[in-house]
Amino acid sequence: MSHIVRNQAKLLARTRRIGGQLAAIERALADGTECSAVLTQIAAVRGAVQGLLLEVLGEHLQEHVAEEARNAVRKKEVANVVALLRSYMT
């Protein structure tokens, strides 16, 4: 069973919270809320998304890299993770 399916309820709860945070930002922008408050909300969403990314990535590395018996598959997964990190960090 995939780690995403195994942890589905927890991951969906996190994404719903992030969705709620984004909706709050949208409301704040529509209401003309002070920019420092909006920036704080944006930073909170970024942190929440980063936390979600790290949780899924950690499980991915464990299941699809560390526990992968086939060397060729493991190397491909490492390359995929490196590409993901490059796109995320640039």
Secondary structure, DSSP 4 states (H G I P E B T S, - for coil): --HHHHTHHHHHHHHHHHHHHHHHHHHHHHHT--HHHHHHHHHHHHHHHHHHHHHHHHHHHIIIIIT---HHHHHHHHHHHHHHHHHHH-
